[in-house]
Amino acid sequence: MKLTAIISTILNMIRLMVNLAVLWLSFGWKVRKARKAFEKELIKMGMAKNDAKRLSALYSKLRDDIVNTVKSSIFAWR
């Protein structure tokens, strides 16, 4: 294998890892914003704050499930 091919592969892998990290961070931020907005709307409609938090916790659980699925698919690829 040529040296340029090896360097190119390494650089592409680094770029992929950086993109995945940015995606993971932005995904967490968007879920957090959606959860808080959902809680506010439920409270505004008259639901108790504890019940709204319990329902909005499903957003975080769904995010965790998605992240775990992606992680398992990446590590299964090896």
C-alpha positions as CSV (number, residue, x, y, z in Angstrom):
1,M,0.0,0.0,0.0
2,K,1.3,3.4,-0.8
3,L,2.0,5.9,1.9
4,T,-0.4,8.5,0.5
5,A,-3.2,5.9,0.6
6,I,-2.5,5.2,4.3
7,I,-2.3,8.9,5.2
8,S,-5.6,9.5,3.3
9,T,-7.3,6.7,5.1
10,I,-6.2,8.0,8.5
11,L,-7.3,11.6,7.7
12,N,-10.7,10.3,6.5
13,M,-11.1,8.3,9.7
14,I,-10.3,11.3,11.8
15,R,-12.7,13.4,9.9
16,L,-15.4,10.8,10.3
17,M,-14.8,10.6,14.1
18,V,-15.0,14.4,14.4
19,N,-18.2,14.5,12.4
20,L,-19.7,11.7,14.7
21,A,-18.7,13.7,17.8
22,V,-20.3,16.9,16.5
23,L,-23.4,14.9,15.6
24,W,-23.6,13.4,19.0
25,L,-23.2,16.7,20.8
26,S,-25.8,18.5,18.6
27,F,-28.2,15.6,18.9
28,G,-28.0,15.8,22.7
29,W,-28.5,19.6,22.6
30,K,-31.6,19.3,20.3
31,V,-33.2,16.6,22.5
32,R,-32.6,18.7,25.6
33,K,-34.3,21.7,23.9
34,A,-37.2,19.6,22.7
35,R,-37.7,18.1,26.2
36,K,-37.8,21.5,27.9
37,A,-40.2,22.8,25.3
38,F,-42.4,19.8,25.7
39,E,-42.4,20.3,29.5
40,K,-43.3,23.9,29.1
41,E,-46.2,23.2,26.8
42,L,-47.6,20.5,29.1
43,I,-47.3,22.7,32.2
44,K,-49.0,25.6,30.2
45,M,-51.9,23.2,29.4
46,G,-52.4,22.5,33.1
47,M,-50.4,19.4,33.8
48,A,-48.5,19.0,37.0
49,K,-44.8,19.7,36.8
50,N,-43.8,16.3,38.0
51,D,-46.0,14.5,35.5
52,A,-44.6,16.7,32.7
53,K,-41.1,15.8,33.7
54,R,-41.9,12.1,33.8
55,L,-43.4,12.3,30.3
56,S,-40.5,14.4,28.9
57,A,-38.0,11.8,30.3
58,L,-39.1,9.6,27.4
59,Y,-37.2,11.9,25.1
60,S,-34.0,11.3,26.9
61,K,-34.7,7.5,27.0
62,L,-35.3,7.5,23.3
63,R,-32.1,9.5,22.7
64,D,-30.2,7.0,24.8
65,D,-31.7,4.1,22.9
66,I,-30.7,5.7,19.6
67,V,-27.1,6.4,20.7
68,N,-26.7,2.8,22.1
69,T,-28.0,1.4,18.8
70,V,-25.4,3.5,16.8
71,K,-22.7,2.5,19.3
72,S,-23.5,-1.2,19.0
73,S,-23.5,-1.0,15.2
74,I,-20.2,0.7,15.2
75,F,-18.5,-1.8,17.6
76,A,-20.1,-4.8,15.9
77,W,-18.5,-3.6,12.6
78,R,-15.0,-4.4,13.9
